[in-house]
Each structure stands twice: as C-alpha cells, then as structure tokens.
C-alpha cells in the first residue's frame, strides 16, 4: 500500500481522513509541521495532504508554507495537496504557485479527495519513472563498462562500440599508452554475443619473440628444449570468445604472417606441429604506434593491417578530454577509498583545478595512480593539492632526419636524457618496476620495453 501523510492540527479531521482513506492507503498522521517533516524524512510518502492553517510559529512564520517549502526542496516530485478554509482561496493559489500539486477546500468531501490523491499518485509514478530513465540514459552515455567519459570524443567511442559489439568484425583500437585500450576491448566483448565465453588479453610487446608464438598458438611436446608436453595456446583457450592483442605493432614479421593466416583461414598451427586446427575467436587488436607509418616503413604487413583495421576506434589522450578528468578522479576516489577501507573523501576545488591543469602524459593510468597514492597516504577528510603527487613528464623523443639518437640539445640527446631519467628512477626505487612505472606515470610494460630499448642494466 502507498503511504499518504495527513498533516492537520485538528484531531477530528485527522481521524476522519484516516478512517476514509485507510482501506486504500497506509496513513501517517502529523499534528504540526515539525512532526510532518520528521515523518516525511523517515518514510518519504509520495502524497501529502497539508492544512495551510497550521498555527504560526512564535516568530510569526507561517508553518504551513514553511512545511510546504521544506518538503518540496527536499524532494520536488512529492505531491502536496493543500487544504484550506472556504475563505482562504488566495493562500491556496499562492501555495500552488509555490509548487503544491493541488488544493482542496473544507469541508472535506472524501470521494473528491480520493480522486485527487489517485491522480497525484499516478502522476508521481510517471514522473519518477521518467526521472529514472533520464538518469539511466545519462549514465549510459557517460559510462561503458569500466570506461567513463562525457566529452564528444568519448561519446563517439561509446556509440561505435554499441554499433559493432554484436557483430564479429575485427577491431583495431589506437591510442597512447594509458588511455584505456584494454577497457575498450573488454567493453566490446561484454556487449557481444561472446560475452559468456573467455576474454583473453595478451601484450605482444611484453613477451620475448621466441615465446610469443607458443603463447598464442600453443606447442607440441618436443617442439623445443623446454617443451616437455603439449600446451594449448591462447587462441585455443579462448575458443568461442575474444582474444585481445595489445601492442600488436611490436610483433615480428614471421608472427604477423601467422596472425594473418588465423584471420584469413580461422585456423591455427601449434609450434612444432604439422597439423592445423580450426579456431572460433574474435580478434581485437590495439597499438600505441601508428600502424600506417609502420606499414610505410615496411615494418608491418599491409595485408594484416587491413585485416585488423576493419573497424577503427581512436581513444583520445586525457589532455584532450579535460572535462572527463574530475568525473574520472571521483570514480577512482570512491574506488580506492573502498579498497583501502577509508571513509569516502572529496577533492577540494584547488585540487580539482590542479588535476585539470596537469598535462597527464601517462593518461588515465597516471590519473588513477595519482588518486590511488593520494588516498593511500592521506588521513584527511579531503584530498587537497598537497596530497597530490603529480609527476613531471619525461622528455619526449623526437628523432630528426633518421637520427637514431634523437634531437640533440647541446651535447646531450633527448634519448640519453630519457634513459638517464629512467635509470635514476629505477635506482631510487630499488629496481622495483611497478613502483617506478607508477611514479613515472607509465605502464609497467612500457617501462620494461624502454629498459630493453635503451639497454638499461642493473649495476
């Protein structure tokens, strides 16, 4: 039964209304504004009948109107039916102008009042449903899986994902490191017909070339020295599901040829085997490099590029979607307050300004690590500027005229500067890759790749 709150200082009227309406509704009774507000906050009835003629406060404040204002300010959907005397039509109209649903004049006719209450409840339910739909639509347009975004670029990304998720087309996701390429791939998988099957990600740049083929396609016993038994590859493990090939631009020419065969023939051949087996997987690939440039340089197969790039999704850098920074920061704030079992904190205005102004070379991953550190280290109720540890961006490498050492500043190249910056940070963090990557604002895999590229060795 729906709850109805009756507010009247006349006990006889309260009893009359409870008797007349009690068969259809759960009736709450209040004799004054104070009791009415207390019951309203506790039970949140959808409809209230309010006697405007409640006795005024000692200071002269009109209790009926004060009660009306507080109820509507607290919950604007509430339908308040004001009840007045015959000679008080002016105040009744004033109450309607202030937001009351309708007015009813004494003496009370129960049948007429029942009709008004029924209409008020119907309207409340319609408006509540519409409000819920609006919230759901707003949330849907701003959140997809674990991705959050309201800028036009991310709205376009969400729209594309919704359109192509249910088909089995191959997707190429491009974007800088830390922009959320794996989250986009997961969102596609979870909205697809394969959602109940496996989603298996593999970072092609993090596994040595001689092991990557075995990881993807499996091997048979004796294929190489350490192959003491048959092993399934990830493509076979993901049968019926999705394989996510991250940093596909780092694959070797020989592996690219084998990937092309998988996409063309839908079959795989384990390392050391002379037999093929069919595979049923959807391939989503990602890269932070320009595959078009790699194709032009002869470092990536053109035919594989076109096979992967049936649908292209480009994730913008965080510096290009500054309106998303605070929603993302608040999401991570709630996430890590829960993770560290701390009371929910909030960001101060100055902290928000600082976050928006930062360049975020490590993109969303850097923002997440920044908020995570702030929550872990702060015992205050708020996260202020002093709680934020924003990393300075590493010098970017800009090779010129094919010079493998990069742009020269005086006698020092940018490559050397970046190498020294990474080496210094590794030393400071006792060669802990996870901590170092977090402080540099890059991914652990990206750090590993740069260490390998610059031949950085532990002394």
C-alpha positions as CSV (number, residue, x, y, z in Angstrom):
1,X,0.0,0.0,0.0
2,X,1.2,3.5,-0.8
3,X,1.8,5.8,2.1
4,X,-0.1,9.1,2.5
5,X,0.8,11.7,5.1
6,X,-2.0,13.7,6.6
7,X,-0.9,17.0,8.3
8,X,-3.6,18.8,10.2
9,X,-3.8,20.3,13.7
10,X,-7.4,19.2,14.1
11,X,-7.6,15.8,15.6
12,X,-11.1,15.1,14.3
13,X,-10.1,15.8,10.7
14,X,-7.1,13.5,11.1
15,X,-9.3,10.7,12.4
16,X,-11.9,11.3,9.6
17,X,-9.3,11.1,6.9
18,X,-7.6,8.0,8.3
19,X,-10.9,6.3,8.5
20,X,-11.9,7.3,5.0
21,X,-8.6,6.6,3.3
22,X,-7.2,3.8,5.4
23,X,-8.6,1.0,3.4
24,X,-6.6,2.0,0.3
25,X,-3.5,3.6,1.8
26,X,-1.1,3.4,4.6
27,X,-1.9,6.6,6.5
28,X,0.6,8.6,8.5
29,X,-0.7,11.4,10.8
30,X,1.1,14.6,11.9
31,X,-0.4,17.4,14.1
32,X,2.2,20.0,13.2
33,X,5.0,20.9,10.8
34,X,7.7,19.5,13.0
35,X,6.1,16.1,13.2
36,X,5.2,16.2,9.5
37,X,8.9,16.9,8.4
38,X,10.1,14.1,10.7
39,X,7.7,11.6,9.2
40,X,8.4,12.8,5.7
41,X,12.2,12.3,6.1
42,X,11.7,8.8,7.6
43,X,9.0,7.4,5.2
44,X,9.1,9.6,2.1
45,X,5.4,9.4,1.2
46,X,4.6,10.2,-2.4
47,X,1.4,12.3,-1.5
48,X,0.8,14.6,1.4
49,X,-2.4,16.5,2.4
50,X,-1.3,19.7,4.2
51,X,-3.5,22.0,6.2
52,X,-2.3,25.5,5.4
53,X,-4.0,26.8,8.5
54,X,-1.4,25.3,10.9
55,X,-0.8,27.6,13.9
56,X,2.1,30.0,13.1
57,X,5.4,29.9,14.9
58,X,6.0,32.3,17.8
59,X,8.1,34.4,15.5
60,X,5.2,34.7,13.1
61,X,6.5,32.4,10.4
62,X,3.6,30.7,8.5
63,X,4.1,27.0,9.5
64,X,2.0,25.6,6.6
65,X,4.1,27.4,3.9
66,X,7.4,26.6,5.7
67,X,6.5,23.0,5.8
68,X,5.5,23.0,2.1
69,X,8.8,24.7,1.1
70,X,10.9,22.3,3.0
71,X,9.2,19.2,1.6
72,X,9.4,20.4,-2.0
73,X,13.0,21.5,-1.5
74,X,13.9,18.1,-0.1
75,X,12.1,16.1,-2.8
76,X,10.5,18.0,-5.7
77,X,8.4,15.1,-7.0
78,X,6.3,14.9,-3.8
79,X,2.7,15.8,-4.5
80,X,1.4,18.1,-1.8
81,X,-2.4,18.7,-1.7
82,X,-3.0,21.8,0.4
83,X,-6.3,22.0,2.4
84,X,-7.7,25.4,3.2
85,X,-10.8,27.0,4.7
86,X,-13.5,28.4,2.4
87,X,-12.3,32.0,2.8
88,X,-8.6,31.2,2.1
89,X,-8.6,30.7,-1.7
90,X,-5.8,33.3,-2.1
91,X,-3.4,31.4,0.1
92,X,-4.4,28.2,-1.7
93,X,-3.4,29.7,-5.1
94,X,-0.2,31.0,-3.6
95,X,0.7,27.5,-2.4
96,X,0.0,26.1,-5.9
97,X,2.3,28.8,-7.4
98,X,5.0,27.7,-4.8
99,X,4.8,24.1,-6.1
100,X,1.8,22.4,-4.4
101,X,0.1,19.8,-6.6
102,X,-3.5,21.0,-6.0
103,X,-5.7,22.5,-3.3
104,X,-8.9,21.3,-1.6
105,X,-11.3,23.5,0.4
106,X,-13.1,22.5,3.6
107,X,-15.5,20.9,4.3
108,X,-13.7,17.8,3.0
109,X,-15.5,15.5,0.6
110,X,-13.8,12.1,0.8
111,X,-14.8,11.0,-2.7
112,X,-13.4,14.1,-4.3
113,X,-10.2,13.9,-2.2
114,X,-9.7,10.3,-3.2
115,X,-9.9,11.2,-6.9
116,X,-7.3,14.0,-6.4
117,X,-5.0,11.6,-4.4
118,X,-5.3,8.9,-7.0
119,X,-4.4,11.3,-9.8
120,X,-1.4,12.7,-7.8
121,X,0.0,9.2,-7.2
122,X,-0.4,8.3,-10.9
123,X,1.5,11.5,-11.9
124,X,4.2,10.9,-9.2
125,X,4.8,7.4,-10.6
126,X,5.1,8.6,-14.2
127,X,7.5,11.4,-13.2
128,X,9.6,9.0,-11.1
129,X,9.9,6.6,-14.0
130,X,10.8,9.4,-16.4
131,X,13.5,10.6,-14.0
132,X,14.9,7.1,-13.6
133,X,15.0,6.8,-17.4
134,X,16.8,10.1,-17.8
135,X,19.4,9.1,-15.1
136,X,19.9,5.7,-16.9
137,X,20.3,7.4,-20.3
138,X,22.8,10.0,-18.8
139,X,24.7,7.2,-17.1
140,X,24.7,5.1,-20.3
141,X,26.1,7.9,-22.3
142,X,28.8,8.6,-19.7
143,X,29.8,5.1,-18.6
144,X,30.6,2.0,-20.6
145,X,32.0,-1.0,-18.7
146,X,34.8,0.5,-16.7
147,X,35.2,3.5,-19.1
148,X,34.0,6.9,-18.1
149,X,33.6,9.8,-20.4
150,X,31.3,12.6,-21.4
151,X,33.4,14.6,-23.9
152,X,32.3,14.4,-27.6
153,X,35.3,12.1,-28.5
154,X,34.4,9.5,-25.8
155,X,30.7,9.8,-26.7
156,X,31.6,8.8,-30.3
157,X,33.7,5.9,-29.0
158,X,30.8,4.6,-26.9
159,X,28.5,5.0,-29.9
160,X,30.8,3.0,-32.1
161,X,31.2,0.2,-29.6
162,X,27.4,-0.1,-29.3
163,X,27.1,-0.4,-33.0
164,X,29.8,-3.0,-33.7
165,X,29.8,-5.0,-30.4
166,X,27.2,-7.6,-31.5
167,X,29.0,-8.4,-34.8
168,X,32.2,-10.4,-35.1
169,X,34.2,-7.8,-37.1
170,X,37.8,-7.3,-36.2
171,X,38.5,-4.1,-34.3
172,X,41.7,-2.0,-34.1
173,X,41.9,0.2,-31.1
174,X,44.5,3.0,-31.3
175,X,45.7,5.4,-28.6
176,X,48.5,6.5,-26.4
177,X,49.7,4.3,-23.6
178,X,47.3,4.5,-20.6
179,X,44.2,5.7,-22.5
180,X,42.2,2.5,-21.7
181,X,42.6,0.4,-24.8
182,X,42.0,-2.9,-22.9
183,X,39.0,-1.4,-21.2
184,X,37.5,-0.6,-24.6
185,X,38.2,-4.1,-25.8
186,X,36.5,-5.6,-22.7
187,X,33.5,-3.4,-23.2
188,X,33.2,-4.7,-26.8
189,X,33.5,-8.3,-25.6
190,X,30.9,-7.8,-22.8
191,X,28.4,-6.3,-25.1
192,X,28.9,-9.0,-27.8
193,X,27.3,-12.4,-28.2
194,X,30.5,-13.9,-26.9
195,X,30.2,-12.3,-23.5
196,X,29.7,-15.7,-21.7
197,X,33.0,-17.0,-23.2
198,X,36.6,-16.1,-22.4
199,X,38.2,-12.7,-22.9
200,X,41.9,-13.3,-23.1
201,X,44.3,-10.3,-23.3
202,X,48.0,-10.7,-24.3
203,X,50.6,-7.9,-24.5
204,X,52.6,-8.7,-27.6
205,X,55.3,-6.2,-26.6
206,X,55.9,-7.8,-23.1
207,X,56.7,-11.3,-24.2
208,X,60.0,-12.3,-25.9
209,X,59.5,-13.0,-29.6
210,X,60.6,-16.7,-29.3
211,X,57.9,-17.3,-26.7
212,X,55.1,-15.3,-28.1
213,X,54.2,-17.7,-30.9
214,X,53.9,-20.6,-28.4
215,X,51.8,-18.4,-26.1
216,X,49.4,-17.6,-28.9
217,X,49.2,-20.9,-30.8
218,X,50.5,-23.5,-28.3
219,X,53.1,-26.1,-28.9
220,X,53.6,-29.9,-29.1
221,X,55.9,-32.0,-27.0
222,X,59.4,-31.7,-28.2
223,X,58.9,-28.6,-30.3
224,X,61.8,-27.0,-28.4
225,X,64.1,-27.9,-25.5
226,X,61.7,-27.0,-22.7
227,X,58.6,-28.3,-24.4
228,X,58.1,-31.4,-22.3
229,X,54.4,-31.7,-23.0
230,X,51.7,-30.4,-25.3
231,X,50.4,-27.0,-24.4
232,X,47.3,-25.1,-25.6
233,X,47.7,-21.6,-26.9
234,X,45.6,-18.6,-26.0
235,X,43.7,-18.8,-29.3
236,X,42.6,-22.4,-28.4
237,X,41.8,-21.4,-24.8
238,X,39.6,-18.5,-26.0
239,X,37.6,-20.7,-28.4
240,X,34.2,-19.0,-28.7
241,X,35.4,-15.9,-27.0
242,X,37.7,-12.9,-27.7
243,X,41.5,-12.6,-28.0
244,X,42.8,-9.1,-27.3
245,X,46.2,-8.5,-28.9
246,X,47.7,-5.5,-27.2
247,X,50.7,-3.6,-28.8
248,X,50.2,-5.7,-32.0
249,X,52.6,-3.2,-33.7
250,X,55.5,-4.8,-31.8
251,X,55.1,-8.3,-33.4
252,X,57.8,-9.7,-35.7
253,X,57.2,-10.2,-39.5
254,X,57.1,-14.0,-39.0
255,X,54.4,-13.7,-36.3
256,X,52.5,-11.2,-38.4
257,X,52.3,-13.8,-41.2
258,X,50.9,-16.4,-38.8
259,X,48.3,-13.9,-37.4
260,X,47.2,-13.2,-41.0
261,X,46.6,-16.9,-41.5
262,X,44.5,-17.1,-38.4
263,X,42.3,-14.2,-39.6
264,X,42.0,-15.5,-43.2
265,X,41.7,-19.2,-42.6
266,X,40.3,-19.2,-39.0
267,X,42.8,-22.0,-38.1
268,X,46.0,-22.2,-36.0
269,X,49.1,-24.4,-36.1
270,X,50.8,-25.2,-32.8
271,X,54.6,-24.7,-32.7
272,X,56.3,-27.9,-33.9
273,X,53.1,-29.4,-35.3
274,X,52.3,-30.2,-39.0
275,X,48.6,-30.2,-38.4
276,X,46.2,-27.2,-38.1
277,X,43.0,-26.9,-36.1
278,X,40.0,-24.6,-36.5
279,X,39.5,-21.7,-34.1
280,X,36.5,-19.6,-33.4
281,X,37.6,-16.4,-31.8
282,X,37.0,-12.7,-32.3
283,X,40.2,-10.7,-32.6
284,X,40.5,-7.2,-31.1
285,X,44.0,-5.6,-31.6
286,X,45.4,-2.4,-30.1
287,X,48.5,-0.3,-30.5
288,X,50.0,3.0,-29.3
289,X,52.0,3.2,-32.5
290,X,50.9,4.3,-35.9
291,X,50.4,1.1,-37.9
292,X,50.1,3.2,-41.1
293,X,53.6,4.6,-40.5
294,X,54.9,1.1,-39.7
295,X,53.4,-0.2,-43.0
296,X,55.0,2.7,-44.9
297,X,58.4,1.8,-43.3
298,X,58.0,-1.9,-44.2
299,X,57.8,-2.9,-40.5
300,X,54.2,-4.1,-40.6
301,X,52.4,-6.2,-43.2
302,X,49.9,-4.1,-45.2
303,X,47.5,-7.1,-45.7
304,X,47.5,-7.8,-41.9
305,X,46.9,-4.1,-41.2
306,X,43.8,-4.1,-43.4
307,X,42.6,-7.4,-41.8
308,X,42.9,-5.8,-38.3
309,X,41.5,-2.4,-39.3
310,X,38.0,-3.4,-40.3
311,X,36.7,-1.1,-37.6
312,X,39.0,1.5,-36.1
313,X,38.5,3.1,-32.6
314,X,40.7,6.0,-31.6
315,X,41.0,6.8,-27.9
316,X,41.9,10.4,-27.1
317,X,44.6,11.4,-24.7
318,X,43.4,12.6,-21.3
319,X,44.8,16.0,-22.1
320,X,42.3,16.2,-25.0
321,X,39.3,15.4,-22.8
322,X,39.8,17.6,-19.8
323,X,36.0,17.7,-19.0
324,X,36.4,14.0,-18.1
325,X,39.2,14.5,-15.6
326,X,37.1,15.2,-12.5
327,X,34.5,12.5,-13.1
328,X,37.3,10.0,-13.6
329,X,39.1,11.3,-10.5
330,X,35.9,11.0,-8.4
331,X,35.4,7.5,-9.7
332,X,39.0,6.5,-8.7
333,X,38.5,8.3,-5.3
334,X,35.5,6.1,-4.4
335,X,37.2,3.0,-5.8
336,X,40.3,3.4,-3.6
337,X,38.6,4.7,-0.5
338,X,36.7,1.4,-0.6
339,X,39.9,-0.6,-1.5
340,X,41.8,0.9,1.5
341,X,38.8,0.8,3.7
342,X,38.8,4.5,4.3
343,X,35.9,7.0,4.7
344,X,34.8,8.5,1.4
345,X,36.9,11.6,0.7
346,X,36.3,14.5,-1.6
347,X,38.5,16.6,-3.8
348,X,38.9,20.3,-2.9
349,X,38.3,22.9,-5.5
350,X,42.1,23.7,-5.7
351,X,42.9,20.0,-6.1
352,X,40.4,19.8,-9.0
353,X,41.9,22.9,-10.6
354,X,45.4,21.3,-10.3
355,X,44.2,18.0,-11.8
356,X,42.5,19.8,-14.8
357,X,45.7,21.9,-15.4
358,X,48.1,18.9,-15.4
359,X,49.2,17.5,-18.8
360,X,48.8,13.8,-17.9
361,X,51.5,12.3,-20.1
362,X,50.5,8.9,-18.7
363,X,46.9,9.5,-19.4
364,X,44.1,7.8,-17.4
365,X,46.5,5.3,-15.9
366,X,48.6,8.1,-14.5
367,X,45.5,9.8,-13.1
368,X,44.4,6.6,-11.4
369,X,47.8,6.1,-9.8
370,X,47.8,9.7,-8.6
371,X,44.4,9.3,-6.9
372,X,45.4,5.9,-5.5
373,X,48.6,7.3,-3.9
374,X,46.7,10.3,-2.5
375,X,44.0,8.1,-0.9
376,X,46.6,5.7,0.5
377,X,48.8,8.4,2.0
378,X,46.2,10.9,3.2
379,X,44.3,10.6,6.5
380,X,42.4,13.9,6.0
381,X,38.7,14.1,5.0
382,X,39.6,15.9,1.8
383,X,42.2,15.4,-1.0
384,X,43.9,18.8,-1.4
385,X,46.7,20.0,-3.6
386,X,49.3,18.9,-1.0
387,X,48.0,15.3,-1.2
388,X,48.6,15.1,-5.0
389,X,51.9,13.9,-6.3
390,X,51.9,14.9,-9.9
391,X,54.8,13.6,-11.9
392,X,56.8,15.8,-14.3
393,X,56.5,14.4,-17.9
394,X,59.6,12.6,-19.2
395,X,61.3,14.2,-22.1
396,X,59.8,13.1,-25.4
397,X,61.9,11.6,-28.1
398,X,61.6,13.4,-31.5
399,X,64.0,11.8,-34.0
400,X,65.1,14.0,-36.8
401,X,66.4,13.0,-40.2
402,X,66.6,9.4,-39.2
403,X,69.0,10.1,-36.4
404,X,68.5,7.1,-34.0
405,X,69.8,9.2,-31.1
406,X,67.0,11.7,-31.4
407,X,67.1,15.5,-31.2
408,X,70.3,16.9,-29.8
409,X,70.3,19.6,-27.1
410,X,73.9,20.8,-26.8
411,X,75.9,17.6,-26.5
412,X,73.1,15.6,-24.9
413,X,70.4,13.8,-26.9
414,X,66.8,13.5,-25.7
415,X,67.2,9.7,-25.8
416,X,70.1,10.0,-23.4
417,X,68.1,12.3,-21.2
418,X,65.2,9.9,-21.1
419,X,67.5,6.9,-20.5
420,X,69.1,8.7,-17.5
421,X,65.7,9.7,-16.2
422,X,64.5,6.1,-16.2
423,X,67.8,4.8,-14.8
424,X,67.7,7.3,-11.9
425,X,64.1,6.5,-11.1
426,X,64.8,2.7,-11.1
427,X,67.8,3.2,-8.7
428,X,65.7,5.4,-6.4
429,X,63.0,2.7,-6.2
430,X,65.5,-0.2,-5.8
431,X,64.7,-1.5,-9.3
432,X,61.0,-2.2,-8.4
433,X,59.4,-1.9,-11.9
434,X,55.8,-1.5,-10.6
435,X,56.7,1.4,-8.2
436,X,58.9,3.0,-10.8
437,X,56.3,2.8,-13.6
438,X,53.7,4.3,-11.3
439,X,56.0,7.3,-10.4
440,X,56.9,7.9,-14.0
441,X,53.2,7.8,-14.9
442,X,53.6,5.0,-17.5
443,X,52.6,1.3,-17.6
444,X,54.9,-1.4,-16.3
445,X,55.0,-2.9,-19.8
446,X,56.0,0.4,-21.3
447,X,58.8,0.7,-18.7
448,X,60.0,-2.8,-19.5
449,X,60.1,-2.0,-23.2
450,X,62.0,1.2,-22.7
451,X,64.6,-0.6,-20.4
452,X,65.1,-3.1,-23.1
453,X,65.3,-0.5,-25.9
454,X,67.9,1.6,-24.0
455,X,69.9,-1.4,-22.8
456,X,69.5,-0.3,-19.2
457,X,71.1,-2.9,-16.9
458,X,71.1,-3.2,-13.1
459,X,74.5,-2.2,-11.9
